[in-house]
Amino acid sequence: MTLFKQIALLVSLVFLLIVVTTAVGDYKRSSSFVEGQLQSTAQDMATTLGMAISNSTTDADIVAYETLFNAVFDSGYYTSIELVSSDGSMIHRKDRELEIKDVPDWFIRLVPLQPATGVTDVMQGWVPLGTLRLTMHPGYIYSSLYKNLESTLLWSLVLILFGLVVLWLLLHHLLKPLNQVKQQADAVHNNQFIKQSFIPHTVELRSVVEAMNRMVEKVHVIFDDQEKTLASYQKLLYEDELTGLGNRQYFMAQLAQALSDESSFHGNLAVIKILNLDYIHDHYGYEKSDAVLIAMGHILKTNSGSNTIEQYARLSDDEFALLVSTNLDVIAYFEKIFECFKSHADIADIKDDVSLVAGVSSVQIHHDVGATLAEVDFALMQALTSGPYSIKEKIATNIALPQGKIQWRSWLERSIADEKLFLVGQKVLNDKGQAIHQELFVRLKNYNGQTVPAGIFMPTAIALDLGKDIDRTVFQLVKQLGRKAGDVPIALNLTASVFSHADTLVEFNMLLEYFQKSSSMLCVEASHAILEQYPEMCAEVAESIRSAGHKFGIDNLNFGLTMRTLQSVRPDYVKVNANTLYDMTRDEVHTAYQALHTLTSAMDIRLIAVAVDSQVVHDHLRELGVDAMQGNLLSEAEELL
């Protein structure tokens, strides 16, 4: 029972007891008073009638008695009048049957009244005639008492109701700060930090509210500190201090992710090398050479288009690396980069002393990181031998793909129509080896029967406005899988079209409705990049997923994510690259990891390490307490549908 109900019940009982006690006391006093008045009236009337009989005649007869008795009896206030002689014989008697109108029988039985009887001696001259007894009719007393009781109960009920209303309003006002404290506690549980602006005047309540405000402020500060620690770690470990781009360690992690099974990237690795940077440093000083590097970083930032340049970083002192989508004309892009760099060199008067070359190689899933870097190094060496501002490509793939947009469109449309798309799944395991969910990846078969990952065909499909059709097909495949899925939830990674196209969002909501009727559990994921691009839509979609009884997760979490974004989305789990977790915990003091662990634990977010392909990394993360992992080391992707 709530405190409000307890106080209301206690005060109501006390108030009711006071009213009942007052009503009963008033009734008793009224009853006693009326009975006394009735007895006095009966005695007065008996005395008066006796004197009338004595003075009426000295030799009265029955007619005279009848006349005197009727004069009194007809008033209706009496039930019987009798005159008894001294020897006990009845001289005259008049009575009526006791009838009480407008008073319920239960009240008469509940309130017995003593008959009010007046007795007096009647003389005839100096000779005693007899004794006169006059009994009052109790109906008027009962009627008076019953009306009095009705009035008392009515007013008592009105007072009780009025008192309860006043009590409710008063308690609601007094206990409002406690309700707000409860809301504060619930908000803290949901990682929202609300301070009460209204401070009650009641001393006890004021102290509670002020203490709660102080606690909320301290918890918020702790969370802010952890968030800043993670953000500073992201910058310290993965950002090049001079250019503001990612450093080599950051880019190697991104390249490993691009080569993994769960990658959605399809494109090329490119390396740009600044020639004669050492000469600039030796002859013009470090300020000039640093200015060249800063300018190069600025050029890469300003020329990276949406869905074209996935990642860029400073790979070494004079080299910059890029992951370039197949949607981009690489040669035209680098020619634009070269022109921008030449303009900067003209302004800095070092045009003849510095130049660029670029090498490009393809990025293929399952390909080794070292082999991919060796291929781009080979292309870069060819560019070096060809002279300044040269571009060399080493593009190779063992998968037969269409050439040109028309062929791509025709192939994708036919693949969708012929139901060539299928799903593969990779399990996420906990520390006991049990699957907590199975992430789905879409694949299709080409003309040669080769499996083509989504990272290869999805960028082109999106560019050709076929992404919605593929999403619709995937949703249908997920429904089919849901019909035969076991106890392991299936995890679906949403594309940007769900958040940018209303039709796709409608299709997704229909998928949620389908799984509400199914016994299968669904885990829905969105990448960190999508979350940054569509934060409000992600929050709405995440809420609809939770309302449907399913889970929402963030894939490829970036530590630069703000606390406010996490609070708005409230994911059930986040996925972080295993190599990132490994790199951040090599030192004895794992400050950044502790900050991440504090944030995820406090927000009830499960931390999942992905791309676990090394036993060393696996064992290290297990020692840290990471209890959920995904990768080829633990479970190979298998065809499901």
SULHU-V477420 format. One record per residue. N is the residue number from 1. OMEGA is omega in whole degrees, 0 to 359 (999 if undefined). NEAR is the number of other ideal C-beta (glycine too) atoms within 10 Angstrom. Layout:
n=<N;N>
omega=<OMEGA;OMEGA>
near=<NEAR;NEAR>
This chain:
n=<1;2;3;4;5;6;7;8;9;10;11;12;13;14;15;16;17;18;19;20;21;22;23;24;25;26;27;28;29;30;31;32;33;34;35;36;37;38;39;40;41;42;43;44;45;46;47;48;49;50;51;52;53;54;55;56;57;58;59;60;61;62;63;64;65;66;67;68;69;70;71;72;73;74;75;76;77;78;79;80;81;82;83;84;85;86;87;88;89;90;91;92;93;94;95;96;97;98;99;100;101;102;103;104;105;106;107;108;109;110;111;112;113;114;115;116;117;118;119;120;121;122;123;124;125;126;127;128;129;130;131;132;133;134;135;136;137;138;139;140;141;142;143;144;145;146;147;148;149;150;151;152;153;154;155;156;157;158;159;160;161;162;163;164;165;166;167;168;169;170;171;172;173;174;175;176;177;178;179;180;181;182;183;184;185;186;187;188;189;190;191;192;193;194;195;196;197;198;199;200;201;202;203;204;205;206;207;208;209;210;211;212;213;214;215;216;217;218;219;220;221;222;223;224;225;226;227;228;229;230;231;232;233;234;235;236;237;238;239;240;241;242;243;244;245;246;247;248;249;250;251;252;253;254;255;256;257;258;259;260;261;262;263;264;265;266;267;268;269;270;271;272;273;274;275;276;277;278;279;280;281;282;283;284;285;286;287;288;289;290;291;292;293;294;295;296;297;298;299;300;301;302;303;304;305;306;307;308;309;310;311;312;313;314;315;316;317;318;319;320;321;322;323;324;325;326;327;328;329;330;331;332;333;334;335;336;337;338;339;340;341;342;343;344;345;346;347;348;349;350;351;352;353;354;355;356;357;358;359;360;361;362;363;364;365;366;367;368;369;370;371;372;373;374;375;376;377;378;379;380;381;382;383;384;385;386;387;388;389;390;391;392;393;394;395;396;397;398;399;400;401;402;403;404;405;406;407;408;409;410;411;412;413;414;415;416;417;418;419;420;421;422;423;424;425;426;427;428;429;430;431;432;433;434;435;436;437;438;439;440;441;442;443;444;445;446;447;448;449;450;451;452;453;454;455;456;457;458;459;460;461;462;463;464;465;466;467;468;469;470;471;472;473;474;475;476;477;478;479;480;481;482;483;484;485;486;487;488;489;490;491;492;493;494;495;496;497;498;499;500;501;502;503;504;505;506;507;508;509;510;511;512;513;514;515;516;517;518;519;520;521;522;523;524;525;526;527;528;529;530;531;532;533;534;535;536;537;538;539;540;541;542;543;544;545;546;547;548;549;550;551;552;553;554;555;556;557;558;559;560;561;562;563;564;565;566;567;568;569;570;571;572;573;574;575;576;577;578;579;580;581;582;583;584;585;586;587;588;589;590;591;592;593;594;595;596;597;598;599;600;601;602;603;604;605;606;607;608;609;610;611;612;613;614;615;616;617;618;619;620;621;622;623;624;625;626;627;628;629;630;631;632;633;634;635;636;637;638;639;640;641>
omega=<183;178;178;181;180;180;180;180;181;181;179;179;178;179;179;178;179;181;181;180;179;181;180;179;179;179;181;179;179;180;180;181;181;178;178;179;181;179;179;179;179;181;179;181;177;179;181;181;179;179;179;179;182;185;186;184;177;180;186;175;185;182;179;178;182;181;180;180;181;181;179;189;184;177;177;184;188;179;179;173;181;178;185;181;182;180;176;179;183;177;177;183;175;179;177;179;183;176;180;182;175;176;182;181;182;179;179;179;183;184;178;179;176;180;177;185;176;183;177;178;182;180;173;190;176;183;178;179;181;182;179;176;181;182;181;175;184;184;181;178;179;180;180;180;181;177;177;178;178;180;180;180;180;180;176;179;178;180;180;180;178;179;179;178;178;179;180;180;181;180;178;179;183;185;179;177;179;176;177;175;176;178;176;180;177;180;177;177;178;177;172;189;185;176;179;177;179;179;183;180;178;188;183;180;179;180;178;181;181;177;179;177;179;180;180;180;180;179;178;178;179;179;178;179;179;179;179;178;178;181;179;177;178;181;183;186;191;183;175;188;185;187;184;176;173;179;184;181;178;184;179;177;179;178;177;177;180;181;184;182;185;181;174;183;172;182;188;172;180;177;176;181;175;181;175;178;177;179;179;181;184;186;182;180;184;180;180;180;177;178;178;180;179;179;179;178;179;179;180;180;185;183;178;181;179;178;177;176;183;182;173;185;172;188;178;184;185;182;177;183;180;167;189;179;178;178;186;171;188;183;180;180;182;175;177;177;181;180;177;181;179;179;178;180;177;181;183;179;177;185;184;185;185;180;182;166;183;174;184;174;182;176;183;178;183;179;181;180;180;180;179;178;179;180;180;175;179;178;180;178;177;178;179;180;182;176;183;177;176;178;178;181;170;184;180;175;180;180;179;183;178;178;179;185;181;180;178;181;181;182;181;179;180;179;178;181;182;178;179;179;178;184;169;183;175;186;170;187;173;185;177;181;180;180;178;167;183;182;183;173;180;179;169;180;175;184;182;181;179;178;181;180;180;180;180;186;184;178;179;179;178;179;180;180;176;181;180;180;178;177;180;178;179;179;178;178;179;176;179;179;180;181;183;180;180;182;183;178;177;184;182;179;184;174;183;183;178;184;184;181;182;182;180;178;177;178;180;178;175;176;178;178;179;182;173;179;181;178;182;177;182;172;183;183;171;182;178;181;178;180;178;183;182;185;182;179;178;179;179;180;179;179;179;178;179;180;179;177;181;185;179;181;177;180;178;182;174;184;177;180;183;178;180;179;178;180;181;182;180;181;176;178;175;178;182;179;183;180;177;177;179;181;185;182;178;179;180;179;184;185;183;180;178;177;178;180;179;181;183;180;182;181;179;179;179;179;181;176;182;181;177;183;182;179;179;179;180;182;181;180;178;177;179;181;176;190;178;184;179;178;183;178;185;184;177;176;181;182;183;187;999>
near=<6;10;11;15;10;10;15;18;11;10;15;15;10;10;15;15;10;14;18;14;10;13;17;12;10;14;16;10;10;16;17;10;10;19;16;11;13;23;16;12;16;22;17;13;20;24;16;14;23;23;14;14;24;18;9;13;11;10;7;19;9;9;8;14;19;13;11;20;22;12;11;17;20;10;10;10;17;25;21;17;23;17;23;17;13;11;6;8;8;10;17;19;13;18;13;11;5;13;8;17;7;9;18;11;8;8;14;16;8;8;16;7;15;9;14;24;17;24;14;19;13;21;14;15;9;5;8;12;20;22;18;26;17;29;19;24;22;23;18;14;21;20;14;15;20;17;12;16;18;11;11;18;14;10;12;17;11;10;15;16;10;10;16;15;10;10;15;13;10;13;16;12;10;15;19;14;20;17;13;17;19;11;13;20;13;11;14;18;11;11;19;16;19;16;12;17;7;8;12;20;7;13;8;9;17;13;11;15;21;13;11;21;17;11;14;20;12;11;14;17;11;14;21;12;12;21;21;12;19;24;18;15;18;19;14;12;16;23;19;19;9;13;21;13;23;21;19;15;15;21;23;18;22;24;20;19;21;23;22;20;20;22;19;21;24;25;23;21;25;27;21;26;19;20;17;18;19;12;13;24;17;11;12;17;11;10;8;17;23;14;16;23;20;14;18;23;19;15;20;20;13;8;15;16;10;8;13;19;19;20;20;23;26;25;22;11;12;21;17;26;24;27;20;23;20;22;16;21;12;20;12;9;21;24;14;13;22;20;12;17;21;16;13;19;19;10;10;16;10;20;14;8;17;23;19;22;25;26;25;26;25;18;24;20;19;9;17;11;13;8;11;20;17;13;21;24;15;14;24;23;14;16;24;15;9;12;10;14;18;18;23;19;18;18;12;10;12;7;14;11;17;16;7;8;11;10;11;19;17;12;19;23;14;11;21;17;10;10;11;16;21;16;20;20;21;22;19;27;20;13;11;6;9;12;17;19;23;24;24;22;20;23;17;22;14;17;11;7;7;12;14;22;23;24;23;23;26;21;22;21;24;17;17;16;11;19;22;18;17;22;25;18;18;23;17;14;19;22;15;12;18;18;9;9;21;9;9;16;18;22;26;24;22;22;24;19;21;28;21;15;16;8;12;21;19;11;18;22;15;12;23;17;11;17;23;12;7;13;8;19;17;24;22;26;22;28;19;19;15;23;25;14;15;17;15;9;17;23;17;14;23;22;14;16;24;15;10;16;11;19;20;23;25;25;24;24;25;17;22;15;20;12;19;12;17;21;16;17;21;17;27;18;23;23;28;24;20;27;21;27;23;19;19;23;20;8;10;5;8;15;15;24;20;15;23;26;16;17;23;19;12;15;18;13;20;19;23;26;26;25;26;26;16;14;9;8;20;19;9;16;21;14;9;17;11;22;16;19;25;26;23;15;15;17;18;11;19;10;10;18;14>
